Amino acid sequence: MLSKEKIDRINELSQKSKVSTLTEEEKREQKVLREEYISSVRKSLKNNLLSIKIVDEEGQDVTPIKLKHAKENRKKH
């Protein structure tokens, strides 16, 4: 996950853009920080999805094959 300082900076730039205009340097910084944040969220979501096991009412594993293969590939790396 992103550091608190980076998240605070994203929020600071966002607030500033609502009140006034960002400089070109600030716009670039904001873009980089947002991309880093989105990448972090996607990575976290992917890891969460790979930890899911789906079980039906009878206790049978019904996890989709595609998800099972992704889990196996992650274990190999």
mmJSON file of the N, C-alpha and C atoms, coordinates in Angstrom:
{"data_MODEL":{"atom_site":{
"group_PDB":["ATOM","ATOM","ATOM","ATOM","ATOM","ATOM","ATOM","ATOM","ATOM","ATOM","ATOM","ATOM","ATOM","ATOM","ATOM","ATOM","ATOM","ATOM","ATOM","ATOM","ATOM","ATOM","ATOM","ATOM","ATOM","ATOM","ATOM","ATOM","ATOM","ATOM","ATOM","ATOM","ATOM","ATOM","ATOM","ATOM","ATOM","ATOM","ATOM","ATOM","ATOM","ATOM","ATOM","ATOM","ATOM","ATOM","ATOM","ATOM","ATOM","ATOM","ATOM","ATOM","ATOM","ATOM","ATOM","ATOM","ATOM","ATOM","ATOM","ATOM","ATOM","ATOM","ATOM","ATOM","ATOM","ATOM","ATOM","ATOM","ATOM","ATOM","ATOM","ATOM","ATOM","ATOM","ATOM","ATOM","ATOM","ATOM","ATOM","ATOM","ATOM","ATOM","ATOM","ATOM","ATOM","ATOM","ATOM","ATOM","ATOM","ATOM","ATOM","ATOM","ATOM","ATOM","ATOM","ATOM","ATOM","ATOM","ATOM","ATOM","ATOM","ATOM","ATOM","ATOM","ATOM","ATOM","ATOM","ATOM","ATOM","ATOM","ATOM","ATOM","ATOM","ATOM","ATOM","ATOM","ATOM","ATOM","ATOM","ATOM","ATOM","ATOM","ATOM","ATOM","ATOM","ATOM","ATOM","ATOM","ATOM","ATOM","ATOM","ATOM","ATOM","ATOM","ATOM","ATOM","ATOM","ATOM","ATOM","ATOM","ATOM","ATOM","ATOM","ATOM","ATOM","ATOM","ATOM","ATOM","ATOM","ATOM","ATOM","ATOM","ATOM","ATOM","ATOM","ATOM","ATOM","ATOM","ATOM","ATOM","ATOM","ATOM","ATOM","ATOM","ATOM","ATOM","ATOM","ATOM","ATOM","ATOM","ATOM","ATOM","ATOM","ATOM","ATOM","ATOM","ATOM","ATOM","ATOM","ATOM","ATOM","ATOM","ATOM","ATOM","ATOM","ATOM","ATOM","ATOM","ATOM","ATOM","ATOM","ATOM","ATOM","ATOM","ATOM","ATOM","ATOM","ATOM","ATOM","ATOM","ATOM","ATOM","ATOM","ATOM","ATOM","ATOM","ATOM","ATOM","ATOM","ATOM","ATOM","ATOM","ATOM","ATOM","ATOM","ATOM","ATOM","ATOM","ATOM","ATOM","ATOM","ATOM","ATOM","ATOM","ATOM","ATOM","ATOM","ATOM","ATOM","ATOM","ATOM"],
"id":[1,2,3,4,5,6,7,8,9,10,11,12,13,14,15,16,17,18,19,20,21,22,23,24,25,26,27,28,29,30,31,32,33,34,35,36,37,38,39,40,41,42,43,44,45,46,47,48,49,50,51,52,53,54,55,56,57,58,59,60,61,62,63,64,65,66,67,68,69,70,71,72,73,74,75,76,77,78,79,80,81,82,83,84,85,86,87,88,89,90,91,92,93,94,95,96,97,98,99,100,101,102,103,104,105,106,107,108,109,110,111,112,113,114,115,116,117,118,119,120,121,122,123,124,125,126,127,128,129,130,131,132,133,134,135,136,137,138,139,140,141,142,143,144,145,146,147,148,149,150,151,152,153,154,155,156,157,158,159,160,161,162,163,164,165,166,167,168,169,170,171,172,173,174,175,176,177,178,179,180,181,182,183,184,185,186,187,188,189,190,191,192,193,194,195,196,197,198,199,200,201,202,203,204,205,206,207,208,209,210,211,212,213,214,215,216,217,218,219,220,221,222,223,224,225,226,227,228,229,230,231],
"type_symbol":["N","C","C","N","C","C","N","C","C","N","C","C","N","C","C","N","C","C","N","C","C","N","C","C","N","C","C","N","C","C","N","C","C","N","C","C","N","C","C","N","C","C","N","C","C","N","C","C","N","C","C","N","C","C","N","C","C","N","C","C","N","C","C","N","C","C","N","C","C","N","C","C","N","C","C","N","C","C","N","C","C","N","C","C","N","C","C","N","C","C","N","C","C","N","C","C","N","C","C","N","C","C","N","C","C","N","C","C","N","C","C","N","C","C","N","C","C","N","C","C","N","C","C","N","C","C","N","C","C","N","C","C","N","C","C","N","C","C","N","C","C","N","C","C","N","C","C","N","C","C","N","C","C","N","C","C","N","C","C","N","C","C","N","C","C","N","C","C","N","C","C","N","C","C","N","C","C","N","C","C","N","C","C","N","C","C","N","C","C","N","C","C","N","C","C","N","C","C","N","C","C","N","C","C","N","C","C","N","C","C","N","C","C","N","C","C","N","C","C","N","C","C","N","C","C","N","C","C","N","C","C"],
"label_atom_id":["N","CA","C","N","CA","C","N","CA","C","N","CA","C","N","CA","C","N","CA","C","N","CA","C","N","CA","C","N","CA","C","N","CA","C","N","CA","C","N","CA","C","N","CA","C","N","CA","C","N","CA","C","N","CA","C","N","CA","C","N","CA","C","N","CA","C","N","CA","C","N","CA","C","N","CA","C","N","CA","C","N","CA","C","N","CA","C","N","CA","C","N","CA","C","N","CA","C","N","CA","C","N","CA","C","N","CA","C","N","CA","C","N","CA","C","N","CA","C","N","CA","C","N","CA","C","N","CA","C","N","CA","C","N","CA","C","N","CA","C","N","CA","C","N","CA","C","N","CA","C","N","CA","C","N","CA","C","N","CA","C","N","CA","C","N","CA","C","N","CA","C","N","CA","C","N","CA","C","N","CA","C","N","CA","C","N","CA","C","N","CA","C","N","CA","C","N","CA","C","N","CA","C","N","CA","C","N","CA","C","N","CA","C","N","CA","C","N","CA","C","N","CA","C","N","CA","C","N","CA","C","N","CA","C","N","CA","C","N","CA","C","N","CA","C","N","CA","C","N","CA","C","N","CA","C","N","CA","C","N","CA","C","N","CA","C","N","CA","C"],
"label_alt_id":[null,null,null,null,null,null,null,null,null,null,null,null,null,null,null,null,null,null,null,null,null,null,null,null,null,null,null,null,null,null,null,null,null,null,null,null,null,null,null,null,null,null,null,null,null,null,null,null,null,null,null,null,null,null,null,null,null,null,null,null,null,null,null,null,null,null,null,null,null,null,null,null,null,null,null,null,null,null,null,null,null,null,null,null,null,null,null,null,null,null,null,null,null,null,null,null,null,null,null,null,null,null,null,null,null,null,null,null,null,null,null,null,null,null,null,null,null,null,null,null,null,null,null,null,null,null,null,null,null,null,null,null,null,null,null,null,null,null,null,null,null,null,null,null,null,null,null,null,null,null,null,null,null,null,null,null,null,null,null,null,null,null,null,null,null,null,null,null,null,null,null,null,null,null,null,null,null,null,null,null,null,null,null,null,null,null,null,null,null,null,null,null,null,null,null,null,null,null,null,null,null,null,null,null,null,null,null,null,null,null,null,null,null,null,null,null,null,null,null,null,null,null,null,null,null,null,null,null,null,null,null],
"label_comp_id":["MET","MET","MET","LEU","LEU","LEU","SER","SER","SER","LYS","LYS","LYS","GLU","GLU","GLU","LYS","LYS","LYS","ILE","ILE","ILE","ASP","ASP","ASP","ARG","ARG","ARG","ILE","ILE","ILE","ASN","ASN","ASN","GLU","GLU","GLU","LEU","LEU","LEU","SER","SER","SER","GLN","GLN","GLN","LYS","LYS","LYS","SER","SER","SER","LYS","LYS","LYS","VAL","VAL","VAL","SER","SER","SER","THR","THR","THR","LEU","LEU","LEU","THR","THR","THR","GLU","GLU","GLU","GLU","GLU","GLU","GLU","GLU","GLU","LYS","LYS","LYS","ARG","ARG","ARG","GLU","GLU","GLU","GLN","GLN","GLN","LYS","LYS","LYS","VAL","VAL","VAL","LEU","LEU","LEU","ARG","ARG","ARG","GLU","GLU","GLU","GLU","GLU","GLU","TYR","TYR","TYR","ILE","ILE","ILE","SER","SER","SER","SER","SER","SER","VAL","VAL","VAL","ARG","ARG","ARG","LYS","LYS","LYS","SER","SER","SER","LEU","LEU","LEU","LYS","LYS","LYS","ASN","ASN","ASN","ASN","ASN","ASN","LEU","LEU","LEU","LEU","LEU","LEU","SER","SER","SER","ILE","ILE","ILE","LYS","LYS","LYS","ILE","ILE","ILE","VAL","VAL","VAL","ASP","ASP","ASP","GLU","GLU","GLU","GLU","GLU","GLU","GLY","GLY","GLY","GLN","GLN","GLN","ASP","ASP","ASP","VAL","VAL","VAL","THR","THR","THR","PRO","PRO","PRO","ILE","ILE","ILE","LYS","LYS","LYS","LEU","LEU","LEU","LYS","LYS","LYS","HIS","HIS","HIS","ALA","ALA","ALA","LYS","LYS","LYS","GLU","GLU","GLU","ASN","ASN","ASN","ARG","ARG","ARG","LYS","LYS","LYS","LYS","LYS","LYS","HIS","HIS","HIS"],
"label_asym_id":["A","A","A","A","A","A","A","A","A","A","A","A","A","A","A","A","A","A","A","A","A","A","A","A","A","A","A","A","A","A","A","A","A","A","A","A","A","A","A","A","A","A","A","A","A","A","A","A","A","A","A","A","A","A","A","A","A","A","A","A","A","A","A","A","A","A","A","A","A","A","A","A","A","A","A","A","A","A","A","A","A","A","A","A","A","A","A","A","A","A","A","A","A","A","A","A","A","A","A","A","A","A","A","A","A","A","A","A","A","A","A","A","A","A","A","A","A","A","A","A","A","A","A","A","A","A","A","A","A","A","A","A","A","A","A","A","A","A","A","A","A","A","A","A","A","A","A","A","A","A","A","A","A","A","A","A","A","A","A","A","A","A","A","A","A","A","A","A","A","A","A","A","A","A","A","A","A","A","A","A","A","A","A","A","A","A","A","A","A","A","A","A","A","A","A","A","A","A","A","A","A","A","A","A","A","A","A","A","A","A","A","A","A","A","A","A","A","A","A","A","A","A","A","A","A","A","A","A","A","A","A"],
"label_entity_id":["1","1","1","1","1","1","1","1","1","1","1","1","1","1","1","1","1","1","1","1","1","1","1","1","1","1","1","1","1","1","1","1","1","1","1","1","1","1","1","1","1","1","1","1","1","1","1","1","1","1","1","1","1","1","1","1","1","1","1","1","1","1","1","1","1","1","1","1","1","1","1","1","1","1","1","1","1","1","1","1","1","1","1","1","1","1","1","1","1","1","1","1","1","1","1","1","1","1","1","1","1","1","1","1","1","1","1","1","1","1","1","1","1","1","1","1","1","1","1","1","1","1","1","1","1","1","1","1","1","1","1","1","1","1","1","1","1","1","1","1","1","1","1","1","1","1","1","1","1","1","1","1","1","1","1","1","1","1","1","1","1","1","1","1","1","1","1","1","1","1","1","1","1","1","1","1","1","1","1","1","1","1","1","1","1","1","1","1","1","1","1","1","1","1","1","1","1","1","1","1","1","1","1","1","1","1","1","1","1","1","1","1","1","1","1","1","1","1","1","1","1","1","1","1","1","1","1","1","1","1","1"],
"label_seq_id":[1,1,1,2,2,2,3,3,3,4,4,4,5,5,5,6,6,6,7,7,7,8,8,8,9,9,9,10,10,10,11,11,11,12,12,12,13,13,13,14,14,14,15,15,15,16,16,16,17,17,17,18,18,18,19,19,19,20,20,20,21,21,21,22,22,22,23,23,23,24,24,24,25,25,25,26,26,26,27,27,27,28,28,28,29,29,29,30,30,30,31,31,31,32,32,32,33,33,33,34,34,34,35,35,35,36,36,36,37,37,37,38,38,38,39,39,39,40,40,40,41,41,41,42,42,42,43,43,43,44,44,44,45,45,45,46,46,46,47,47,47,48,48,48,49,49,49,50,50,50,51,51,51,52,52,52,53,53,53,54,54,54,55,55,55,56,56,56,57,57,57,58,58,58,59,59,59,60,60,60,61,61,61,62,62,62,63,63,63,64,64,64,65,65,65,66,66,66,67,67,67,68,68,68,69,69,69,70,70,70,71,71,71,72,72,72,73,73,73,74,74,74,75,75,75,76,76,76,77,77,77],
"pdbx_PDB_ins_code":[null,null,null,null,null,null,null,null,null,null,null,null,null,null,null,null,null,null,null,null,null,null,null,null,null,null,null,null,null,null,null,null,null,null,null,null,null,null,null,null,null,null,null,null,null,null,null,null,null,null,null,null,null,null,null,null,null,null,null,null,null,null,null,null,null,null,null,null,null,null,null,null,null,null,null,null,null,null,null,null,null,null,null,null,null,null,null,null,null,null,null,null,null,null,null,null,null,null,null,null,null,null,null,null,null,null,null,null,null,null,null,null,null,null,null,null,null,null,null,null,null,null,null,null,null,null,null,null,null,null,null,null,null,null,null,null,null,null,null,null,null,null,null,null,null,null,null,null,null,null,null,null,null,null,null,null,null,null,null,null,null,null,null,null,null,null,null,null,null,null,null,null,null,null,null,null,null,null,null,null,null,null,null,null,null,null,null,null,null,null,null,null,null,null,null,null,null,null,null,null,null,null,null,null,null,null,null,null,null,null,null,null,null,null,null,null,null,null,null,null,null,null,null,null,null,null,null,null,null,null,null],
"Cartn_x":[0.831,0.0,0.875,0.318,1.037,1.261,2.348,2.649,1.632,1.477,0.559,0.956,2.249,2.721,2.278,2.356,1.956,0.451,-0.307,-1.764,-2.14,-1.471,-1.72,-1.406,-0.336,0.051,-0.979,-1.494,-2.546,-3.745,-4.141,-5.287,-5.01,-3.796,-3.408,-3.495,-2.976,-3.021,-4.458,-5.25,-6.649,-7.392,-7.179,-7.824,-7.366,-6.078,-5.541,-6.142,-6.315,-6.861,-8.31,-9.024,-10.41,-10.483,-9.449,-9.436,-8.724,-7.634,-6.853,-6.301,-5.394,-4.8,-3.478,-3.268,-1.996,-0.961,0.291,1.375,1.575,2.306,2.585,3.328,4.252,5.004,4.068,3.15,2.192,1.256,0.873,0.025,0.744,2.03,2.824,2.947,3.235,3.353,2.032,0.935,-0.376,-0.645,-0.303,-0.516,0.308,1.564,2.446,1.923,1.534,1.027,-0.27,-1.151,-2.412,-2.16,-1.244,-0.927,-0.337,0.517,1.111,0.015,-0.913,-2.011,-2.884,-3.258,-4.106,-3.403,-2.127,-1.351,-1.351,-1.204,-1.21,-2.565,-3.635,-4.979,-5.221,-4.807,-4.988,-4.216,-2.981,-2.159,-2.813,-3.31,-3.978,-5.233,-6.023,-7.24,-6.909,-5.897,-5.506,-5.078,-4.29,-3.87,-5.06,-6.023,-7.226,-8.019,-8.179,-8.932,-8.244,-6.918,-6.191,-6.237,-6.689,-6.783,-8.187,-9.111,-10.495,-10.658,-11.429,-11.824,-13.337,-13.981,-15.44,-15.925,-16.83,-17.352,-18.874,-19.486,-20.95,-21.552,-22.891,-23.604,-23.197,-22.729,-22.358,-20.885,-20.178,-18.767,-17.803,-18.319,-17.481,-16.797,-15.533,-14.782,-15.274,-15.847,-16.349,-15.63,-14.406,-13.601,-13.407,-13.627,-13.436,-12.021,-11.929,-10.65,-9.637,-10.093,-9.18,-8.537,-9.294,-8.766,-7.807,-8.144,-7.248,-5.906,-5.944,-4.699,-3.881,-4.535,-3.832,-3.151,-3.821,-3.231,-1.999,-2.113,-0.995,0.194,-0.066,1.014,1.677,0.901,1.471,2.395,2.027,2.847,4.188,4.199,5.421,6.431,5.961,6.857,7.255],
"Cartn_y":[-1.182,0.0,1.244,2.312,3.587,4.148,4.867,5.481,6.581,6.855,7.905,9.256,9.501,10.771,10.945,9.866,9.956,10.145,9.444,9.606,11.023,11.523,12.908,13.889,13.616,14.513,14.447,13.268,13.134,13.986,13.873,14.65,16.144,16.516,17.929,18.518,17.79,18.258,18.314,17.351,17.334,18.542,18.832,19.998,21.297,21.367,22.575,22.767,21.671,21.786,22.257,22.013,22.475,23.972,24.482,25.891,26.774,26.259,27.034,26.108,26.613,25.843,25.24,23.983,23.336,23.746,23.819,24.068,22.801,22.921,21.757,20.684,21.111,20.172,19.448,20.176,19.569,18.6,18.946,18.053,16.742,16.841,15.633,14.797,15.472,14.775,14.078,14.777,14.213,12.975,13.061,11.942,10.728,10.946,9.854,9.217,10.063,9.55,8.767,9.273,8.567,7.22,7.18,5.912,4.916,5.394,4.534,4.008,4.882,4.491,3.431,3.658,2.707,1.363,1.384,0.153,-0.608,0.111,-0.498,-1.133,-0.443,-0.968,-2.216,-2.187,-3.35,-4.564,-4.327,-5.415,-6.022,-5.178,-5.638,-6.434,-5.935,-6.628,-7.994,-8.031,-9.295,-10.308,-9.872,-10.776,-11.27,-10.389,-10.804,-11.826,-11.596,-12.534,-13.898,-13.89,-15.15,-15.933,-15.309,-16.016,-16.572,-16.36,-16.799,-18.252,-18.97,-20.332,-20.358,-20.816,-20.836,-22.246,-22.312,-23.603,-23.559,-24.629,-24.662,-25.095,-25.211,-25.535,-26.896,-27.778,-29.127,-29.23,-28.114,-28.115,-28.477,-28.571,-28.913,-27.653,-27.792,-26.679,-26.447,-25.269,-24.932,-23.696,-23.504,-22.386,-22.534,-21.457,-21.543,-22.013,-22.79,-23.362,-22.26,-21.188,-20.088,-19.526,-19.399,-18.902,-19.917,-21.204,-22.245,-22.214,-22.054,-21.986,-20.758,-19.639,-18.412,-18.609,-19.291,-19.574,-20.465,-21.485,-22.405,-21.664,-20.814,-20.048,-19.109,-18.526,-17.623,-18.394,-19.622,-20.443,-20.807,-20.968,-21.331,-20.21,-18.957,-17.806,-17.476],
"Cartn_z":[0.0,0.0,0.0,-0.442,-0.508,0.888,1.043,2.337,2.652,3.914,4.352,3.753,3.646,3.097,1.645,0.87,-0.538,-0.673,0.154,0.119,0.539,1.57,1.993,0.873,0.149,-0.959,-2.087,-2.383,-3.405,-2.996,-1.743,-1.254,-1.267,-0.909,-0.912,-2.322,-3.3,-4.68,-5.196,-4.795,-5.203,-4.653,-3.385,-2.776,-3.441,-3.708,-4.343,-5.733,-6.463,-7.823,-7.807,-6.711,-6.606,-6.309,-5.64,-5.224,-6.252,-6.811,-7.773,-8.844,-9.63,-10.714,-10.27,-10.648,-10.36,-11.395,-10.964,-11.908,-12.741,-13.828,-14.667,-13.862,-13.028,-12.193,-11.212,-10.631,-9.7,-10.427,-11.645,-12.449,-12.745,-13.082,-13.343,-12.074,-10.964,-9.688,-9.335,-9.524,-9.221,-10.084,-11.354,-12.272,-11.839,-11.504,-11.077,-9.791,-8.833,-7.557,-7.751,-8.588,-8.847,-9.511,-10.468,-11.133,-10.148,-9.26,-8.238,-7.292,-6.933,-6.051,-6.721,-7.961,-8.687,-8.83,-9.126,-9.233,-7.913,-6.833,-5.503,-5.187,-5.529,-5.281,-6.12,-7.372,-8.253,-7.74,-7.293,-6.771,-5.527,-4.655,-3.442,-3.781,-4.712,-5.121,-5.729,-6.574,-7.205,-6.145,-5.173,-4.108,-3.301,-3.042,-2.314,-3.112,-4.409,-5.237,-5.301,-5.325,-5.392,-4.08,-3.026,-1.751,-1.498,-2.43,-2.261,-2.677,-1.882,-2.218,-2.14,-3.197,-3.249,-2.945,-1.961,-1.514,-1.595,-2.123,-2.2,-0.868,-0.829,0.403,0.98,0.133,0.564,0.948,0.88,1.267,0.142,-1.07,-2.219,-2.752,-3.085,-3.67,-5.091,-5.348,-6.678,-7.229,-6.782,-7.26,-8.769,-9.541,-11.0,-11.36,-12.409,-12.839,-13.144,-13.76,-14.089,-12.826,-11.756,-10.491,-9.874,-9.967,-9.451,-10.182,-11.496,-12.279,-11.899,-11.686,-11.288,-9.935,-9.011,-7.698,-7.838,-8.689,-8.905,-9.511,-10.481,-11.127,-10.13,-9.219,-8.207,-7.272,-6.917,-6.02,-6.664,-7.996,-8.708,-8.714,-8.64,-8.695,-7.34],
"occupancy":[1.0,1.0,1.0,1.0,1.0,1.0,1.0,1.0,1.0,1.0,1.0,1.0,1.0,1.0,1.0,1.0,1.0,1.0,1.0,1.0,1.0,1.0,1.0,1.0,1.0,1.0,1.0,1.0,1.0,1.0,1.0,1.0,1.0,1.0,1.0,1.0,1.0,1.0,1.0,1.0,1.0,1.0,1.0,1.0,1.0,1.0,1.0,1.0,1.0,1.0,1.0,1.0,1.0,1.0,1.0,1.0,1.0,1.0,1.0,1.0,1.0,1.0,1.0,1.0,1.0,1.0,1.0,1.0,1.0,1.0,1.0,1.0,1.0,1.0,1.0,1.0,1.0,1.0,1.0,1.0,1.0,1.0,1.0,1.0,1.0,1.0,1.0,1.0,1.0,1.0,1.0,1.0,1.0,1.0,1.0,1.0,1.0,1.0,1.0,1.0,1.0,1.0,1.0,1.0,1.0,1.0,1.0,1.0,1.0,1.0,1.0,1.0,1.0,1.0,1.0,1.0,1.0,1.0,1.0,1.0,1.0,1.0,1.0,1.0,1.0,1.0,1.0,1.0,1.0,1.0,1.0,1.0,1.0,1.0,1.0,1.0,1.0,1.0,1.0,1.0,1.0,1.0,1.0,1.0,1.0,1.0,1.0,1.0,1.0,1.0,1.0,1.0,1.0,1.0,1.0,1.0,1.0,1.0,1.0,1.0,1.0,1.0,1.0,1.0,1.0,1.0,1.0,1.0,1.0,1.0,1.0,1.0,1.0,1.0,1.0,1.0,1.0,1.0,1.0,1.0,1.0,1.0,1.0,1.0,1.0,1.0,1.0,1.0,1.0,1.0,1.0,1.0,1.0,1.0,1.0,1.0,1.0,1.0,1.0,1.0,1.0,1.0,1.0,1.0,1.0,1.0,1.0,1.0,1.0,1.0,1.0,1.0,1.0,1.0,1.0,1.0,1.0,1.0,1.0,1.0,1.0,1.0,1.0,1.0,1.0,1.0,1.0,1.0,1.0,1.0,1.0],
"B_iso_or_equiv":[0.0,0.0,0.0,0.0,0.0,0.0,0.0,0.0,0.0,0.0,0.0,0.0,0.0,0.0,0.0,0.0,0.0,0.0,0.0,0.0,0.0,0.0,0.0,0.0,0.0,0.0,0.0,0.0,0.0,0.0,0.0,0.0,0.0,0.0,0.0,0.0,0.0,0.0,0.0,0.0,0.0,0.0,0.0,0.0,0.0,0.0,0.0,0.0,0.0,0.0,0.0,0.0,0.0,0.0,0.0,0.0,0.0,0.0,0.0,0.0,0.0,0.0,0.0,0.0,0.0,0.0,0.0,0.0,0.0,0.0,0.0,0.0,0.0,0.0,0.0,0.0,0.0,0.0,0.0,0.0,0.0,0.0,0.0,0.0,0.0,0.0,0.0,0.0,0.0,0.0,0.0,0.0,0.0,0.0,0.0,0.0,0.0,0.0,0.0,0.0,0.0,0.0,0.0,0.0,0.0,0.0,0.0,0.0,0.0,0.0,0.0,0.0,0.0,0.0,0.0,0.0,0.0,0.0,0.0,0.0,0.0,0.0,0.0,0.0,0.0,0.0,0.0,0.0,0.0,0.0,0.0,0.0,0.0,0.0,0.0,0.0,0.0,0.0,0.0,0.0,0.0,0.0,0.0,0.0,0.0,0.0,0.0,0.0,0.0,0.0,0.0,0.0,0.0,0.0,0.0,0.0,0.0,0.0,0.0,0.0,0.0,0.0,0.0,0.0,0.0,0.0,0.0,0.0,0.0,0.0,0.0,0.0,0.0,0.0,0.0,0.0,0.0,0.0,0.0,0.0,0.0,0.0,0.0,0.0,0.0,0.0,0.0,0.0,0.0,0.0,0.0,0.0,0.0,0.0,0.0,0.0,0.0,0.0,0.0,0.0,0.0,0.0,0.0,0.0,0.0,0.0,0.0,0.0,0.0,0.0,0.0,0.0,0.0,0.0,0.0,0.0,0.0,0.0,0.0,0.0,0.0,0.0,0.0,0.0,0.0,0.0,0.0,0.0,0.0,0.0,0.0],
"pdbx_formal_charge":[null,null,null,null,null,null,null,null,null,null,null,null,null,null,null,null,null,null,null,null,null,null,null,null,null,null,null,null,null,null,null,null,null,null,null,null,null,null,null,null,null,null,null,null,null,null,null,null,null,null,null,null,null,null,null,null,null,null,null,null,null,null,null,null,null,null,null,null,null,null,null,null,null,null,null,null,null,null,null,null,null,null,null,null,null,null,null,null,null,null,null,null,null,null,null,null,null,null,null,null,null,null,null,null,null,null,null,null,null,null,null,null,null,null,null,null,null,null,null,null,null,null,null,null,null,null,null,null,null,null,null,null,null,null,null,null,null,null,null,null,null,null,null,null,null,null,null,null,null,null,null,null,null,null,null,null,null,null,null,null,null,null,null,null,null,null,null,null,null,null,null,null,null,null,null,null,null,null,null,null,null,null,null,null,null,null,null,null,null,null,null,null,null,null,null,null,null,null,null,null,null,null,null,null,null,null,null,null,null,null,null,null,null,null,null,null,null,null,null,null,null,null,null,null,null,null,null,null,null,null,null],
"auth_seq_id":[1,1,1,2,2,2,3,3,3,4,4,4,5,5,5,6,6,6,7,7,7,8,8,8,9,9,9,10,10,10,11,11,11,12,12,12,13,13,13,14,14,14,15,15,15,16,16,16,17,17,17,18,18,18,19,19,19,20,20,20,21,21,21,22,22,22,23,23,23,24,24,24,25,25,25,26,26,26,27,27,27,28,28,28,29,29,29,30,30,30,31,31,31,32,32,32,33,33,33,34,34,34,35,35,35,36,36,36,37,37,37,38,38,38,39,39,39,40,40,40,41,41,41,42,42,42,43,43,43,44,44,44,45,45,45,46,46,46,47,47,47,48,48,48,49,49,49,50,50,50,51,51,51,52,52,52,53,53,53,54,54,54,55,55,55,56,56,56,57,57,57,58,58,58,59,59,59,60,60,60,61,61,61,62,62,62,63,63,63,64,64,64,65,65,65,66,66,66,67,67,67,68,68,68,69,69,69,70,70,70,71,71,71,72,72,72,73,73,73,74,74,74,75,75,75,76,76,76,77,77,77],
"auth_comp_id":["MET","MET","MET","LEU","LEU","LEU","SER","SER","SER","LYS","LYS","LYS","GLU","GLU","GLU","LYS","LYS","LYS","ILE","ILE","ILE","ASP","ASP","ASP","ARG","ARG","ARG","ILE","ILE","ILE","ASN","ASN","ASN","GLU","GLU","GLU","LEU","LEU","LEU","SER","SER","SER","GLN","GLN","GLN","LYS","LYS","LYS","SER","SER","SER","LYS","LYS","LYS","VAL","VAL","VAL","SER","SER","SER","THR","THR","THR","LEU","LEU","LEU","THR","THR","THR","GLU","GLU","GLU","GLU","GLU","GLU","GLU","GLU","GLU","LYS","LYS","LYS","ARG","ARG","ARG","GLU","GLU","GLU","GLN","GLN","GLN","LYS","LYS","LYS","VAL","VAL","VAL","LEU","LEU","LEU","ARG","ARG","ARG","GLU","GLU","GLU","GLU","GLU","GLU","TYR","TYR","TYR","ILE","ILE","ILE","SER","SER","SER","SER","SER","SER","VAL","VAL","VAL","ARG","ARG","ARG","LYS","LYS","LYS","SER","SER","SER","LEU","LEU","LEU","LYS","LYS","LYS","ASN","ASN","ASN","ASN","ASN","ASN","LEU","LEU","LEU","LEU","LEU","LEU","SER","SER","SER","ILE","ILE","ILE","LYS","LYS","LYS","ILE","ILE","ILE","VAL","VAL","VAL","ASP","ASP","ASP","GLU","GLU","GLU","GLU","GLU","GLU","GLY","GLY","GLY","GLN","GLN","GLN","ASP","ASP","ASP","VAL","VAL","VAL","THR","THR","THR","PRO","PRO","PRO","ILE","ILE","ILE","LYS","LYS","LYS","LEU","LEU","LEU","LYS","LYS","LYS","HIS","HIS","HIS","ALA","ALA","ALA","LYS","LYS","LYS","GLU","GLU","GLU","ASN","ASN","ASN","ARG","ARG","ARG","LYS","LYS","LYS","LYS","LYS","LYS","HIS","HIS","HIS"],
"auth_asym_id":["A","A","A","A","A","A","A","A","A","A","A","A","A","A","A","A","A","A","A","A","A","A","A","A","A","A","A","A","A","A","A","A","A","A","A","A","A","A","A","A","A","A","A","A","A","A","A","A","A","A","A","A","A","A","A","A","A","A","A","A","A","A","A","A","A","A","A","A","A","A","A","A","A","A","A","A","A","A","A","A","A","A","A","A","A","A","A","A","A","A","A","A","A","A","A","A","A","A","A","A","A","A","A","A","A","A","A","A","A","A","A","A","A","A","A","A","A","A","A","A","A","A","A","A","A","A","A","A","A","A","A","A","A","A","A","A","A","A","A","A","A","A","A","A","A","A","A","A","A","A","A","A","A","A","A","A","A","A","A","A","A","A","A","A","A","A","A","A","A","A","A","A","A","A","A","A","A","A","A","A","A","A","A","A","A","A","A","A","A","A","A","A","A","A","A","A","A","A","A","A","A","A","A","A","A","A","A","A","A","A","A","A","A","A","A","A","A","A","A","A","A","A","A","A","A","A","A","A","A","A","A"],
"auth_atom_id":["N","CA","C","N","CA","C","N","CA","C","N","CA","C","N","CA","C","N","CA","C","N","CA","C","N","CA","C","N","CA","C","N","CA","C","N","CA","C","N","CA","C","N","CA","C","N","CA","C","N","CA","C","N","CA","C","N","CA","C","N","CA","C","N","CA","C","N","CA","C","N","CA","C","N","CA","C","N","CA","C","N","CA","C","N","CA","C","N","CA","C","N","CA","C","N","CA","C","N","CA","C","N","CA","C","N","CA","C","N","CA","C","N","CA","C","N","CA","C","N","CA","C","N","CA","C","N","CA","C","N","CA","C","N","CA","C","N","CA","C","N","CA","C","N","CA","C","N","CA","C","N","CA","C","N","CA","C","N","CA","C","N","CA","C","N","CA","C","N","CA","C","N","CA","C","N","CA","C","N","CA","C","N","CA","C","N","CA","C","N","CA","C","N","CA","C","N","CA","C","N","CA","C","N","CA","C","N","CA","C","N","CA","C","N","CA","C","N","CA","C","N","CA","C","N","CA","C","N","CA","C","N","CA","C","N","CA","C","N","CA","C","N","CA","C","N","CA","C","N","CA","C","N","CA","C","N","CA","C","N","CA","C","N","CA","C","N","CA","C"],
"pdbx_PDB_model_num":[1,1,1,1,1,1,1,1,1,1,1,1,1,1,1,1,1,1,1,1,1,1,1,1,1,1,1,1,1,1,1,1,1,1,1,1,1,1,1,1,1,1,1,1,1,1,1,1,1,1,1,1,1,1,1,1,1,1,1,1,1,1,1,1,1,1,1,1,1,1,1,1,1,1,1,1,1,1,1,1,1,1,1,1,1,1,1,1,1,1,1,1,1,1,1,1,1,1,1,1,1,1,1,1,1,1,1,1,1,1,1,1,1,1,1,1,1,1,1,1,1,1,1,1,1,1,1,1,1,1,1,1,1,1,1,1,1,1,1,1,1,1,1,1,1,1,1,1,1,1,1,1,1,1,1,1,1,1,1,1,1,1,1,1,1,1,1,1,1,1,1,1,1,1,1,1,1,1,1,1,1,1,1,1,1,1,1,1,1,1,1,1,1,1,1,1,1,1,1,1,1,1,1,1,1,1,1,1,1,1,1,1,1,1,1,1,1,1,1,1,1,1,1,1,1,1,1,1,1,1,1]
}}}
